[in-house]
Amino acid sequence: MRWMLIVSAATLALQARPAVVLDNAQVRAYRTTAGALAAVEHGPAVVVSLEAGTLGETIWLDDAASDAAGARIHGAIAVVQPLRARSSPAAGGSKPGDAPFTGMTFRPMFENERVSVIRARMEVGAREGFHTHGSDTVVVHLSGGEIEDTADGRTVVNRWARGDVEFEALGSSHSARNLGGAVDVVLVALKPR
C-alpha cells in the first residue's frame, strides 16, 4: 500500500509540471495547473483558466512564478508569457475584429502596456475575411473545434482541442471558416515595445 501511494504522488508531480506548448522569440506558453505556477519561468504572464467552472477566465500576473493566481483560478490553465515584442506593428495590419468577419463576436477582457486580451467566439459557419495580423497573437482554445484556414494559397483543416495554443505572427495573412460547432478562444495580442 505504501509503495502505491509513492507512485501516485510521483505521477501527480509529473502531471503538474508545466508543458511548454509554444516557445519563440516573442512568447512562451505553457499548459499546466494553477498549483504548478511556481515551476514556470519568472516574468509577466496572462493566465487563462481551462476548467469548466471558470473556463476562459483570464488574469494578468506581474510574475507568474511568484504571484499566486488567487482563489479565482484553479485546476488546468494556459500561461502566456510575453518575451520580446517586436518594435512596431505590421503596416496595414488589423486588430482582432477589424476585418470582415461574419458570425463572430469579440469581447475585450483587459489591456495593459504589454498585451490586449480578447474573448472571441466563432459560431457555426462563421467566417474570417482575409486579414493581416497587426500584432503577434496567441490563440488559446477553450472549446476546441474544426477550422479551415487559408494562407499563401493553401487550405488546411485544423482540429483544435481545449487548451491547444497557436501563434499567429505579426504580418501573417489568412482567412478562416468554422466547419463544426461554436469555437471559443482567448486572443492575447502582444503590443509592440
Long-range contacts (C-beta under 8 A, 24 or more apart in sequence): 18-79, 21-78, 21-164, 21-165, 22-138, 22-165, 22-166, 22-167, 24-167, 25-83, 25-84, 26-82, 26-83, 26-84, 26-85, 26-86, 26-136, 26-167, 26-190, 27-80, 27-81, 27-82, 27-83, 27-136, 27-138, 27-167, 27-188, 27-190, 28-80, 28-81, 28-83, 29-78, 29-79, 29-80, 29-81, 29-138, 29-140, 29-165, 30-78, 30-79, 30-81, 31-76, 31-77, 31-78, 31-79, 31-163, 31-165, 32-76, 32-77, 32-79, 33-75, 33-76, 33-77, 34-69, 34-73, 34-74, 34-75, 34-77, 37-61, 37-64, 37-65, 37-67, 37-68, 37-69, 37-77, 37-79, 38-65, 38-66, 39-65, 40-64, 40-65, 40-79, 40-81, 41-65, 41-81, 42-66, 43-81, 43-83, 44-81, 44-82, 44-114, 45-79, 45-80, 45-81, 45-82, 46-79, 46-80, 46-81, 46-115, 46-117, 46-186, 46-188, 47-73, 47-77, 47-78, 47-79, 47-80, 48-77, 48-78, 48-79, 48-80, 48-140, 48-142, 48-186, 49-73, 49-74, 49-75, 49-76, 49-77, 50-75, 50-76, 50-77, 50-78, 50-142, 50-162, 50-163, 51-75, 51-76, 51-77, 55-142, 55-184, 56-119, 56-142, 56-184, 56-186, 58-109, 58-110, 58-117, 58-119, 58-186, 60-110, 60-112, 60-115, 60-117, 76-163, 78-140, 78-163, 78-165, 78-186, 80-115, 80-138, 80-140, 80-165, 80-188, 82-114, 82-115, 82-190, 84-193, 85-114, 85-136, 85-190, 85-191, 85-192, 85-193, 86-136, 86-170, 86-190, 86-192, 86-193, 87-192, 87-193, 88-192, 89-134, 89-135, 89-170, 89-192, 90-132, 90-133, 90-134, 90-135, 90-170, 90-171, 92-132, 92-134, 93-132, 93-133, 93-134, 93-135, 93-170, 93-171, 94-131, 94-132, 94-133, 94-134, 95-134, 95-135, 95-189, 96-120, 96-137, 96-187, 96-189, 98-131, 98-134, 99-128, 99-129, 99-130, 99-131, 100-129, 101-126, 101-127, 101-128, 101-129, 102-126, 102-127, 102-129, 103-127, 103-178, 104-128, 106-187, 109-186, 113-191, 114-190, 114-191, 114-193, 115-188, 115-189, 115-190, 115-191, 116-188, 116-189, 116-191, 117-186, 117-187, 117-188, 117-189, 118-186, 118-187, 118-189, 119-184, 119-185, 119-186, 119-187, 120-184, 120-185, 120-186, 120-187, 121-182, 121-183, 121-184, 121-185, 122-147, 122-176, 122-178, 122-182, 122-183, 122-185, 123-178, 123-182, 124-178, 124-180, 124-181, 124-182, 125-177, 125-178, 126-177, 126-178, 126-183, 127-175, 127-176, 127-177, 127-178, 128-174, 128-175, 128-176, 128-177, 129-175, 130-173, 130-174, 130-175, 131-173, 131-174, 131-175, 132-171, 132-172, 132-173, 133-168, 133-169, 133-170, 133-171, 133-172, 133-173, 134-170, 135-170, 135-189, 135-190, 135-191, 135-192, 136-167, 136-168, 136-169, 136-170, 136-189, 136-190, 137-167, 137-168, 137-187, 137-188, 137-189, 137-190, 138-165, 138-166, 138-167, 138-168, 138-187, 138-188, 138-190, 139-165, 139-166, 139-167, 139-168, 139-185, 139-186, 139-187, 139-188, 140-164, 140-165, 140-185, 140-186, 140-187, 140-188, 141-165, 141-166, 141-183, 141-184, 141-185, 142-184, 142-185, 142-186, 143-181, 143-182, 143-183, 143-184, 143-185, 144-183, 145-178, 145-179, 145-180, 145-181, 145-182, 145-183, 146-178, 146-179, 146-180, 147-176, 147-177, 147-178, 147-179, 147-183, 148-176, 148-177, 148-178, 148-179, 149-174, 149-175, 149-176, 150-174, 150-175, 150-176, 151-175
